[in-house]
Each structure stands twice: as structure tokens, then as C-alpha cells.
Amino acid sequence: MESRRRTVGELVRERWGDHRPGLWFEGRVISHHQVAEGAAARAALLAELLPPGAEPHVGVLLDNTPEYPLWLGAAALAGAAVAGINPTRRGPELARDIRHTECRVLVTERARLPLLDGLELPGLHVLVTDTDAYAELLRTYEGARPDDGGARPDSRFLLLFTSGSTGAPKAAICTQGRIAAAGRSLVDHFGVRADDTHYICMPMFHGNAVIADWAPALAAGAGIALRRRFSASGFLPDVRACGATYFTYVGRAVQYLLATPARPDDRDNPLRLGFGTEAGAVDAAAFEKRFGVRLVEGYGSSEGGAAIQRTPGTPAGAIGRAAPADDLAVLDPDTRRECPPAVFAGDGRLLNGEHAIGELVNRGASLFEGYWRNPGAETARRRGASAGPGEAGAGHGGAGEAGKGSGEAGEGWYWTGDLFYRDADGFLYFAGRADDRLRVDSENLAAAMIENILARYEDAAAVAVYAVPDPVAGDQVMAALALKDGARFGPPPFAAFLRAQPDLGTKMAPRFLRLVERMPVTATNKIHRVALRREGFHCADPVWWRPPGEETYRRLTAADVAGLVAQYRAHGREELLTR
């Protein structure tokens, strides 16, 4: 491991003079040298376009085209920061993201120009990459050579929007030093080689594609292959055409790949490894069996506040243990005390989820570098513990004192916003987002735990569990269920299935069940829980429900909805139905 912190700009400059294939896109290949050359020209252009005194921020509103990594390289060389703009945002929300990150230059393409129509974006210089005017502008800077632009390891490099469930998305700050170090760490962990090719099919405005795919390729001098947008049917043809050996995934991407028709030659591919999140143990095993490719589930965040490493001997279903530099604990968010270790049945079922599940907290020094212009969100992430020294329990990531490295009251601890539980050996298991916690009859439940149980239903293709408000207090459980092709929902068999699950607590069974043809997902293929929660049982899809005191499900009718609304109104909670 290198002792000196490096910059992304240094890694870009090292590819100058490297004439090996460096970037593959839709049948075209350019060399590493051409990538560095293109980045240098764009860095020179950016320096000319940025007004004096302006924040050196450039917004990128693109699909995964070669312009995206070229502008990442340009920003690194110029000492600027890229704000990845989510193309699924619209109108005032999209304008807010661009204005909030103080971008004075926006790089986009003709297909995205309609998104900008009518938006108030004063002082913004828009570059449209697939036009003759853009090509002519770049010709002015041909022959530019890459220099460091004054960039340092602590120079801002990325402003990555996080997808929170409430409020406007926050822009996490990532410096050049952190991204360069993250890339190097993955190179060492996975043995990435210079002759590897990383297939980037996840959107590059998202941290997964840049931090876990592009950055390690750059650090190792490996090539990259770009897919404009993720395509399950195009995955294997792309992988074979470009010789990809590594890819990353998030959300339901693996499930989409498994849903493609199986072929006898599925294992005939050059892939060595897939790295990502939310595939699940069952789908990861099915993927390896079908495609001959090992999937490694990891845990990290754009913020860099905590990391979990998978090591040999990690049990099935676990993510891994705390990274060596982290002191991770699973704490009750209300009492700020450490949760007891998980207790498992002989078949692996979690028996004490109501006590063992808590929020993952890094009590040591974290790599979190803050949010752009959002001190309130930073404070919430770094909130301290209310317990005194020693009261929060012993940590498994280091020494046992509660305030290790962060002051006696836990000031500065990093609260991840994710739910976990830990076994007696210190292995950590993901249990969902803290935002996905439900409170039913004064009991806290984790949506992910209920989902894992409902996923056993033989006709289930996909399941999502989320909270809807109870008419009196707290929440009720609602689930969205996508059925396998050809399956039909039967209320009595489903109720019988629920009764047969020994680990389904008395308060876990869904009150409402929404049948969907296809699970709604975000631009990064994660289940769109915000939309599901917002619609509740007021949706176009058929909804079944189990009225209080009844064991079987029946269709929710207009009369039922009217009766429920009357209950909410009577208890002053009607406004919660539109949250």
C-alpha cells in the first residue's frame, strides 16, 4: 500500500503514453492515451469556461457515454468537482440539484435537453456533447497535455447525490484522495490487474459505478467498457464483446439478469467477479450457478462513513466484519445502547430481531467528508451518543470503551442510517434502511426481515415491505407483491403460508397487500419505496387487505377505503395518508 495519499489527477496522467485499449463503447475502442488526451483537452476547456471566483463545479447530465469518464478525468486534472445529475429528476427538482451544487457548466447530450426546458438556471453554460459545435470547440484545445491543475488529495472531486427517503437529496463530498484510495483498496482486495476490463453498466451519476467500478480500473490501469443504460438482454453480449472480467451492480440488477431466458452457453463468458449490494444470498448463488461468476456483496456508502469487508469464513447471509480502521457497533437509535447479539435457530432464522436489530454506527474515525452546503444533514450524521462512557457497550471493531476516538459522549460518531444485526462472532447482517423501520403497536420492526420471510412464498417474484400510517398511532405493515409469470394470487393459500412461517411475529403479517405486475424501481434499480409509501393503499393496482380480527385477505373496496379514511379523520391523522 502506498504511504503517500495520491490524487485522481495523478492516476489520469499516468495513462499518458499508454496505447493499450482503454475504453470500449458500442463497438468502438480508444486507448488509455486517448482517454488521457481527451481529459486534458476538456480540462483546458473547463478552465476557460469557469468564471473567476466561481466554485469549480461541473454538472454532468449524461448516460454512460465516453464523455462521462472523460469529464471525470478532466475534473481531476483541473482540480474541479463533478456533480452527477440524476436524469430521472424533473422540473424544479432538477433545477434545484444544479443550483444547489453551484454548477456553472453543465455537460449534457441532445436527448437530455428537453429536461432543461423552462428551468431557471441563470449563468449556466451548457455543453451538448453530440453536436458539431461541441466538437469544434474541443478542437481548439487539441494538443493539451495533462497537468495537475493545482489539485491536492483534499480537493473536492465528486458531489454525489444520495437518495434519501425524505427531503431533497444531499450532495456528499468526495475528495480526490478518498476516491484514489478507494480505487487502490479495491484493486488490492480483488486482485484487479492492468489487463482486466471493468464493465460499467450502472449509471455513472451514482457512487457505485464511479467508486467501485471506474476508480479501481483507473488505479490498476485496467480498461473500462460502458453500457449507455443497463440492459439485462445486452449484458452477456457486451461482456463477451469487450472481454469484461469485473462488473458492479446495485438493487435489482441481478434479478433482472436471472429473469432472462437461460441458455446452454451462459457460463461461456470472461467474467471473474461481480461486486455490489442487494443481490441477496439466494440470487447470488443462482447467479454463480448459472453464469459461473462469483458475486461479492459489500457495504459502503457515497459518504464513506463506514465500510464492511467480506473475508474468508463469512457466514451465508452476512456482509462481513468491520474494516480494520472502523469501530462499528449496532446501536438502538432510541437508547443509544448496543443491541444484543443475534440469536439464530438451527435453520438460520433470526429469533430475536426485535432486540438485535439496530442502526449501524461508526464510533471511530470515519472518512465522511460532509455534505455540500448542508450543515444540518452533517450534524444528523455525526450526532453523538447520549450515554456516558462505557454505557453504550463494548465495540467489536476495536477496544471496548464506548467513546473510542470520538470523545466521552460519542460526539462525532457516524450514524449510517442503515439497520443491521451482528452475530456472536462479530459478523454483520444487513436488515434494511433505518427509514424502512416500522413501528407497529409500539414494537419496532425491520422491513427487510419481513421481506425475507415473504420472499419464501412460492409464487413471489419480488416483494417490498413498507409502512403505512395506522389510523390511531404508529404504522401498519403493507407489502407490494409481484407474482411469477403465470401465477395467480389466492387469499386462502397466502394466509396459510403466513401461518406456517415460524419466525413471522404476530405484528409482522401485512395488513395491506398490493399486487404489482412489476416492482417500481429507481434509476439505480433499487425498489422505489418512497413512491410505494406515498401511494399507500390509494393506488391503481389491486389491493387486498386483512381487516382487524380477520385471518384471510379480501379485496379492498371503495367502501373499505371510505371507512378507513373516516377512521383516520376521527383521530386527526388523515393528512398522513398523503405523506
N, C-alpha and C positions, 0 to 999 in steps of 0.2 A: 504494500500500500504506500502511495506517495505521501511524504510528510508535508509537503507544501500544498496549500489549497490552490487549485487551478481554476481557470475560468473557462466558460464555454467557448469564448472567442479564441483561446489558445488551441482548443481541440479543432475548431474550424480551420485555423491557419495551418495546422499540421497536415491537412489533407491537400494543401497546395503542392502540386507536382506529383500527386498520386493519380496515375492514369488507369487504375483498375476500375471496373464498373462500380458505380457508387449509388445510382438511383434508377429504379425501374418504374415505369408508369405507362400503362396501356400500350405495351409493346415497344416503347422507346427506352433507350438506356443512355444515361450520361455518366461521365466519370466522376470520381471524387474531386479531381482537379476542377472540372467544370462546375461542380457544386460550389466549391470554394470561390471560384471566379465569379459565379453569379451572385453569391452572397456579398462579395466585395463591391460589385457594381451597385447593388441595392443599398448597401451601407453608405456609399458615397451619395447616392440619390437622397437617402433619408436625411443625411447631414445638411443637404441643401434645402430640403423642404421644411424642416423643423424651425419655427420662428425662434429668435433669440429669447432665452429665458423660459421657454415652454418646457413642460415635462417631456422627457424623451420617450414618449409612449406612442406606439403604433398599433392600431386595431387591425385585426385580420379576420375578415368575414369570407371564408373560403371553404370549399370542400377540400378533401385531401388531394390537392394537385401539387406538382413540384414547387409551385410558388410558396407553399406553406413552409416547408423546410428551408427554402432559400431565404425567406424573410426571417425565420428564426436565426439562421446564420448571420444575416445582415444585422439584426438587432444585437447579437452577441459581439460582433465586430465594432459596432458603433456605440456600444455602451448604452443601448436603449432597451426598452421592455416591450414585449408583445402582449397585448390583451386579446385573448381568443374570444371572438364574439359568437355566441350561440345563434345559429340561423333559425332556430325554432322560436326565438323571441320575436315579438311583433310590436309595431306601433310605438307607443310611449315607453314600453318596457325596453325595447331595443335601443331607442334613443337614450334612455337613462343609462344603460350599460356603457355606451360610447362616451357620453358626457361624464359619467362618474369616474371613469378611468382617465379622463383628461387627454384623450387621443386627439392629436392634431392632424394625423394622417390615418386614413383607412384604406386598406388593401382589400379589394373585392373582385368579383367577376360579373359578367353581364347577367347571368342567371339570378344573381342576388340583388341587382339594382332595384327591382320593384319593392324590396323590403324598405328601401330608404325613401321612397316617395312620400312627400308630405311631412317628413320629420324635421324638427327644428334642430339643426346641427351647425350652428354658426362657427366659422373659422376652420371647418374641417376640409382638408384636401383629400379627395377621393381618387385613388388609382385603380383603374379597371384593367386587370391583367391580361384578358383575352381580347385586346384591341390593338390596332395598328399604332395608335397614339402612345400607348404604353411601351410597345417595342421600340418605337422611335426615341422615346425619352431615355430608355435604358442604353441605347447605342451611344449616347453622349458620355456614358461612364465606362465604356469598354476599355479594358486595359487597367482598370483599378486593381490595386493589389491589397490583400487583406492586412490591416494593421489592427492594433488593439483598441483604438479609439478612446484610450484612457480608461477602459473597463477594468474593474477590480473584482475580486471574489465577492465583495459585498455589494456590487452593483445590481440593481433590480434587473431581472431578465424576463420574468413572466408575471402577469397578473391573471391568475386563474380563477374564474368564477366558480364558486361552489354552489351546488344545487340544494339550498335549504328548503325546508318544507313550508316555512312561513317567511313573509317579508321579501325584500329584494335580495337577489344573490349577492354574496360578499366576494370581493376580489382578493384572493390570497396572494401574498407577495412571495415570490421565489427568486432568490439571488443566483447569480452565475455560479458562485462557489457551491451552493447547495445542489444545483442541478448537475454540475460536473461531478460532484462527489457521489450523487445518487446513481449516475450512469456507471461510474467506476465500480461502485459497490455491487451492482447487478452483474457487471462483467465478471467480477471475481466470484460471485455466488453461483452463477450459472455456467461459468467457463466459456463466455462468449469469445469467439475468435474473429480475426480480421477477415476470414473467408466466409463468414456467416452472412446471411441475408435476413433482415428483420422485416416481416410483413406487417404493415401498419394499415389496419382496416377499421380501427376505432377512430372516431372523429378527433382531429388534432386540436380542436379548441378545448378538449378535455385532458386533464392531467395524466390519465392512464397512457394515452398514445405518446405524449411528449416525454414524460418522466420514465416510464417503464419500457418504452419501445425505441423511440428516437435517440434518447440520451445514451443508453448503453451501446447502441450501434455506433454513435459518434465517438464515444470513449474508446471503443475497441478498434475503430477504423473499419467497421463492418458496413455492408451495403444496406440500403433500405428499399422496400417495394411498397408503393402506395396504391390503395384502392380508394377511388373517389368517395364512395359511400359503401358501407358494409353490405355485402350480398352473400347470403348463405349458398346460393347456387353457384356463384362465381368464386367461392373460396378455394376449392381444390384446384380448379383450372389455373387460378392465379398462382397459387403456391407452387404448382408444378412448373409453370412457365418461367417463373423467376428464381426457382430453386430456393424458396424460403425455408429457413431452418428454425425460426422462432417467431412467435406472434403473441400479442396480448389480447385480452378480452375483458368485458365487463357485462354485468346484467345478464340478459337472456340470450346473448350471442351463441353460447354453446348449445343451448336448447334449440335454437333455430338451425344450427348445423346438424344436430341429431335428427331434426324433423325432415331433412332432405332424404329422398329415396336412397336406400343403401345400394351400393354397387360392389361387385366382387373385388374391384381393384382399389377400394377406399384406402387400403393400407399402403398403396404404392404412391408414396409422397416423401419428400425430403425433410419434413418437419421433425425436429428433435424435441421441442418443448413449447408448451403454451403457458403463459403466466397471466393471472388475473384474479378477479373476485366474483363471487356469487354464482359459480357454476354448481356448487353442491357436490357432495361425495358421490351420490348415485350417478349423476350425469357425467362427472369426471371419470368414473370407472367405465361408463358406457362409451365415452369418447375414446379412451385409451384402447378399449377392446375393439372398437370399430376401425379407428384410424391408426392405431399403433403409436399414438402420441401421448406422452405424459403431460397432464395438466397440473400445475403447481398453484394452489390457492395462496394468496398473500394478503397482507393487510397493511395499509398505509393510507395517507391522505395527501391531498394537494398542499395542505398546511404544513406537513412534515412534523406534526406534534407527537406522533407515536408510531412505532414500527414493530411488527411481529415477524419473526423469522421461522420458516419451516426447516426443521432439522431431522436427521435420521431418527426414526423411532417415534415420530409424531403420530398419535393415535388417529384412527379414522374419524373424520368429522371435526378435528381440531385444526386451527390455523397454524399454531406453533407456540413458541415461547417468546418472551420479550427479547428484543435485540439487546446486545451486551450493554449498550450505553443507556438503556432505558430502565426506569424503576416503575413498572406498570402494576397497577392494582385495580381490582374490581370493587367499586365502592357503591354503597347505597346513596343515591343522589339526595335523599332527604336527610339522613342522619350523618352522611359523610364517613361512615364506618365501613370497614372492609366486609364484604359478603363472605359467608362460609363457603368452603369448597363444595363443588358439585358432588352429588351422590347419584350413582348410576345403578340401574337394575342389571341383571345378568345379560340382557339383550341390548344394553347400551342406552336404554331410555333414561332421561333425566328425571329424577324423582323429587328433587327439591328446588325446582325452577323459581318458585315464588320467593325463595330466600337467596338462592345462589346467583341469580341474575342481577347485575348492576351495571353502572356506567364505567367504561374503561378510562382510567386516569393515569397520566404520566406524572409521577411525583418527582422525577429527576429533571435534569436539564433537557429541554426539547429543542428541536430545530425550527419550531414555529417562528416565522418572521413577521407576523402581523397581517392585518388586512388594510388595503388601501383606503384611507380616509374613513375609517370605521372604528373609532376607539371603543364604542360601546360593545361591539362584537368581540373585540380583542379582550376586553375585560371579562366578558362572559366565558371566553375560552380559558382564561388564565385565573379564574376565580380561585380563591384559596379555600382551605378546609376550615370548618368551624370548630372541629375537635382540637383539643390541646395536643401537645407532643405525646406520642405513643398511643393515643386513643383510637387512631384510625386503623390499627392492626399492622402486622408485620408485612413487608413487601416481599414478593418473590423475585424481584428483579435486582435486588441488592441487599443492603443491610436492612434490619428490621425497623429502624426508627421511622416514625410516621412522616416527619418533615424533611426527609433526606434531601439535601441540596437545595431546599426551597424555603427555608425559614420555618420557625417553630409551628406556625399555624397553617402551613401548606400554601403560603402565598406564592402564586405563580405556577401552581400545578396546572397541567394542561388537561382539560376535560374534553374528551374526543367527541361526545355526542353519540357514541355507539354503545350498544348493550353487549355484554359478554358474560360468560361464566368460566370458572377456572377449576381444573381438577386438582387432586391432591398432589400431583407431580408438577404443577405449575403450567400445564398446557392450557391454552386459551381457546375458547369456542365462541364464535360469533352468534349473537342472538337478535340482531336487528338494530335499527336506529332508535335512539332514545325518543325521537319524535314518534316512533311507532309503538311506544308503550301505551297500553290501555289500562284504565282504572275502572274495574267492574265491581260494584258492591264493596268498595273500599279496598279491593285487592288489586295489586299491580300485576299485569300480565304482559308478556312479550309477544308481539305479533308473530315473530319468526318461529317461536316454539309452537304456536297453534298451526302455522302454515306447515311445519314439518309433519304434524300429525295428519292434517287434512290431505297432504300430498300422498298418503298411503291409499286413499280412495282409488280403487282400480280404474275408474273411468276418468280420473282427473288428469288433464294435460298440463294445467298450470293453476296455481292457487295464490291469492293475495288476501291477507287479513288486515283489517284496519278498523279504526274506531269511528262510531257514530255516536252522537250525544244521547244519553239516557234522558227520558222526559223529566226525571226528578233530580238526579245528580250523577256525575261521573259519565261513564261511557257504556255502550253496548257493543258487542262483537258483530262485525259484518265481514263477510267473505265474498270475494269475486272468484268464480269458478269457471274455467274454460275446460270443456269436455273433449275427450279424444274423438277423432273422426268416427262417425257412426254411432257414438254413444248417445243415450237419451237419459235425462235426469228422472229418477224415480224417488219421490219423497220417502216412502217406507224403507227401501234399501239404504238410503243415505242415513236416515235416522238410526237404523240398525247398525250401520257401520260406526256411527259416533258412539253408540252404547258399547260397542265391542272394544273401544280403544282404552286400555287400562290407564294410560297417562293423560287422558283428556279430563282435566279438572271440571268440577261442576259448573264453573263460571266461564269455561272456555268455548263451549258449543256456540256456533254463530246464531245470533238472533235473526239476522237477515242474510240471505244468500242470493247474490246477483249472478246470473248466468250470462257469460260473455262469449261471443264467438272467438275473439282474440283479445288477449290481455293488453290494455293500453300501456304503452311504454314511452319513455322519454327519448331524446335524441341520442342518448348513450345506452339505449336498450335496457334501461332499468324500469321496473314497473312504476307506472305513473301514479303513485299513491296519493299525491296531492289532488289530482283530478278525481280519483275514486272517493276520497274523503269529502271533497267539495260536493259531489253529486249525491252521496249517500244513497237513500232509497228513492230519491227523486231522479230517476234515470229512465232512458228509453228501453233498456234491457229488461227482460222478465226478472222479477224479484220474488223469491219465496221467503216466507218467514215462519217463525215458530212463536206464536203468541204466548205470553206468560202462562205457565201452568200446563202447557201442551208439549207433547214429546215429538210430534211429527210436524212436517212443514206443509204449508199450503200457499197458494198464490196470494201475493199482496194485491189487494184490490183498491180501487179509488176510495171506497168506503173505509177501508182499513187506514189508508193514508190520512183521510179526513179525521178519523178518530185519534190517530197518533198526534196530528198537528194540534188538535184540541187539548190533548194532554200536555204537550209542550207549552202551549199558550197558558194553560191553567197554572203552570209552575214557573212562568216567566222565562222560559228557555227557548221560545220559538226562534229567536234570532240565531241560535246555534245551528239551526238546520241549514243555514247558508254560509257556514264558516269555511 
